[in-house]
Every structure is written in C-alpha cells, then in structure tokens.
Amino acid sequence: MPNSDAGYQVAPSPDGAGLTRAVTGVDHTGARQEIRVVEERPLTIFLNSREIVTAMTIGDYPDYLALGFLRNQAMLSDTDVVTGVDYDEELDVVVVRTEVETDHEEKLAKKTRTSGCAVGTVFGDMMEELSEVTLPQMELHASDLYALAAKINTTDSLYLSAGAIHGTVLCQGAETLAYMEDVGRHNAVDKIAGWMFAEGIGAVDKTLYTTGRLTSEMVMKCAMMGVPALVSRSGFTAWGVELAQQVGLTLIGRMRGQRFMCLSGEDRLVWDADLSKVANEPRKAGRKGARS
Amino acid sequence: MPNSDAGYQVAPSPDGAGLTRAVTGVDHTGARQEIRVVEERPLTIFLNSREIVTAMTIGDYPDYLALGFLRNQAMLSDTDVVTGVDYDEELDVVVVRTEVETDHEEKLAKKTRTSGCAVGTVFGDMMEELSEVTLPQMELHASDLYALAAKINTTDSLYLSAGAIHGTVLCQGAETLAYMEDVGRHNAVDKIAGWMFAEGIGAVDKTLYTTGRLTSEMVMKCAMMGVPALVSRSGFTAWGVELAQQVGLTLIGRMRGQRFMCLSGEDRLVWDADLSKVANEPRKAGRKGARS
C-alpha cells in the first residue's frame, strides 16, 4: 500500500493491477502518445438468488461495493447475518448471501427507480427508511476540514495518475481512515459503507469527504450510513440540500482553499480555524470538480 | 433566449423559472449567505402504458429527455410513429405514445441493467444494437474544435451561474446548434437526441461536445444517435475507448486550451489549426471537469 504511511487504513493503489490500461492515440500536434486511462467494467450484484443491479465500476473491492450498495439501499440491515460474499472474477458477479432470505429482493422487483447519476439507487422505500434516521450530534472543527482537504488533495490516487475518477474518504476528526475511488462517486461511497460494515466501524463520529457533487443520492447514502457530516469540493443540488436539512445532516460544499459553504446542519460546526494559515486556491483552480 | 444571439437554436436559460433555487447557509467565515443551487427532480418516463425509468433531472425539456432516452435505448426506432408526448408537471411524469405498441417495454422488464453513472442505461440489447451502427465518414477540423471550445466555455449557462451541472452541445463544423444542461451528463445527451428526433435534424455531419467524462455510456449514446465524433474537456474510461474503436467513433478527450487527445477514429481529424493563435489554459484551470 503506497499510501499506508500516510495513515490510511485503506487507500488507493494507483499502480494496482487491472485498474488502469495503457491506450495509444494522437495528441493535438498529431504526435502518437500513450496515456493511462481508468478501467470501467460491469459488476452484477446478487442478494442470495436474486439479481439486484449491474454497476459500472473500476473493479477493486467488489465485496465492499456489493455489501455497501445493499446496506445503503436498506436491503441489508444490522439484523441480517451475512454468511458469505462470493466474487466470480470471470463472470463479473458478486453474490451476497444471508442466513435468512430477506424480502428486499421482492420489493426491488416491484420498484426499479433509478436516480440521475446512479448505479441505480432504488428510491422505492428509501424515503421511508430515511424518515427513521437520526444522526448523532458531534463537533465538526473547521480546522480539521482544512487539514483533511489538504491531505486528501495530495494523496497518491488514480485521480492524480489517470483522472476521470471520483474519490470518497472516511474521516474522523483530522484523521483519514479509508479512501476509495471509482468511476461513479456513489460506488466509492458504497465501498466505504461496505468496508465499515465488514470491519465493524461505527459512524457516529465520522465525516465523509467526497470529490463529487452533493446530490440527493449522495445525501441519502450518507444518511443511511449514519454519518453526520458530508463535505465536498463540488456544488449542491436543491434536493440534496433539502434532504440534508430534513435528516439533520451537516452538508458542506464548494470547499476550495479557505472557502466553503454550509447549507445544512451548521450547528455541528466549530469555527476554530486560523484562516491566515490556510492556503487559498487560485480562483481558476477552484473550479476543478465543480460539475463532478 | 439570452443566448439566441450567439447562434444557438436551443441554449441554456440560466434565469429560467424553476431551474435553480436560492438557499441560505453560512460560509467559511460564519457569515450568512444566499446562493443559487440547481434543481434536481424525479421524472418518470413511460412508453405507452409501461413505466420505463425515473430520471433525476433539472426539469427542463422533459419531452426531449423522454424521446431522447427512448431513442438512445433503442426503444424507439425510426419506424415507430410517435403520436404524442404528454408531460404532467404535477406528477413528474412524461408519457411517450406510439401508433403501434412496441415490444421494447417487454424486453426491459426482463433486463434492468443500469450503468455506472446513469439514468439507468439498459445494456440488455444495446451491444446488439451497437454492432449494427455504422458511423459516416466526415472531416473534423481541429480549428473548428478550438473555436467550439472557446465559444461553449463562455456561453451563459447554469454551470456558470450555479455550478454542479453538465452540458452537452450539438455542433456542425464550427457552429453550435443546441446546448442542453442537466444534473446528469447522460440526460443532457438524451435531451439533444430528443431535440434532433423531434426536429428531424440529421447526425452524419455533427459533432457532440460534452463537459463530462467519456464513459462507455456516453460513447454508446453518441453512437446510437449516429453522431460520428464525441469531444470532451474531461478524461476517458478504458471501456469508453474500446467501444469507440469498435464502432469507429472519433473520440477526443482532455481538450483544454491547445491540448487534446484523440484515442479513436483519428482518420477524421484534419490538422488545420494554427496553434500559435489558440490560447493555452493555465495548468490548474485545465483540471476543471476532469472527474466529471
């Protein structure tokens, strides 16, 4: 793990086998050039005997992606006992098995509503589930947010080496615990959720940092995970803000250099940063990821 | 239309009613501030009596979105006669009616495979459909690409006014014809496809410019539309490149300032640009949209 020194328990492996591919093309001068691009492959997730969804993913951590997706869709609850997660690399299939078959598979068959930029978030019963979520109180120190952003932006990643990918980082205070990347920002979040579930990591004192936009889907996933704060370099959608306010999630976006905007749950924020010590970003650089 | 002077037949209306919402929050200094964020609302698309998918969309041009989505999914062919497109704003539903009911609705029920970052691209029969696509030969002038990029980047848009949104522009030579924006880049492409279908606009001499990444889904949509060239500021995925090469689509990415990379269909490119007259982008600005 090239990033293990940096204090991550799980971190990107930009040189990991099978995550990028060398392709040859021509550049703007007509010169032949080889560049590396990220992989994107289908992964079909089964819950017991039922096919749930096919996600397009970079391909690492298929077990965490499957577990996290099912958790975040409320198809796998705390009371379900997972007896196995089997990944078949040749078939691009991962099967999550539970001790007792649940009825979530049936629910899904009735309602396959997918979201804007989604592996297929099933909104069916999500709103019901969300209404039961209570997010814990915690202190979110502005100084920690600046420390996290500075660290994450310089962590070796597939983004830095090949681009065209999203990252999500699970944090606790100023500490970074797990950094996942994927072609879809929702997959990166699901992989974090799967890792937390598999490792028994609690959510009450955590912050989720994402490179992607703060849409309804991202807010739902964060709330389903029980993580009380979601932070991004990118912007907001109106429904994302509305949902965050409904569930009491702290939602911070447009975080670049010294600047950020908090549109929900500002009561958790502690204004302890010395802004004179935080580097500002040139305005142009600040637009990186703004549409992501 | 604020942008009609700029020569677009359809262009963003950043001040359009209902496309953005004012929300109040606190900034990094703790000061209360109002900002505008883009809307994101569900739109359920029906083909005749069958519910096909629910897209999360900004909400403009629901008719084009529905028509384009169905076209790009090969659920609506040239031989199908559309007898009506009914949009119910209160129910967030749009119904596309055809003279003869097709069997595509049935196919869908069997295979609901959705893609990485998708309104739910149904890959079911897409690969079959794609194998029948033949993209026309045409000349793609590098000088036109630079002119298009310069024009599009300065066109009044929701992106410039509220951020967190993707744009797609249908072009012909150095001319911009239609500019659509949406929270999902695939929706923006579908709206272009719907507009072309409704207006009877041919594809053989067109170029599609997108702010988003060049994933498998974007390449599939472009090929299904019959547009021979796809250009983006952002990066590539390996499968996107592979599909483009298979169908003979010209695929150009990482286009910022003078630079771009062509990873497929370079035979259409004509190197006629005088690079000394093309402004270069500062390296940092060049990362805008790189993950998008």
Interface residues (C-beta under 8 A of the other chain):
Chain A: T20 R21 V23 T24 G25 V26 D27 H28 T29 G30 Q33 I35 V37 V38 E39 E40 R41 P42 T44 V53 T54 A55 M56 T57 T112 R113 T114 S115 G116 C117 A118 V119 G120 F123 A142 Y159 A162 G163 A164 I165 H166 D182 V183 G184 R185 H186 N187 T211 G212 R213 L214 T215 S216 E217 S234 G235 F236 T237 A238 W239 G240 V241 R254 Q258 R259 F260 M261 C262 L263 S264 E266 L269 W271 A273 L275 P282 K284 A285 R287 K288 G289 A290 R291 S292
Chain B: T20 R21 V23 T24 G25 V26 D27 H28 T29 G30 Q33 I35 V37 V38 E39 E40 R41 P42 T44 V53 T54 A55 M56 T57 T112 R113 T114 S115 G116 C117 A118 V119 G120 F123 A142 Y159 A162 G163 A164 I165 H166 D182 V183 G184 R185 H186 N187 T211 G212 R213 L214 T215 S216 E217 S234 G235 F236 T237 A238 W239 G240 V241 R254 Q258 R259 F260 M261 C262 L263 S264 E266 L269 W271 A273 L275 P282 K284 A285 R287 K288 G289 A290 R291 S292
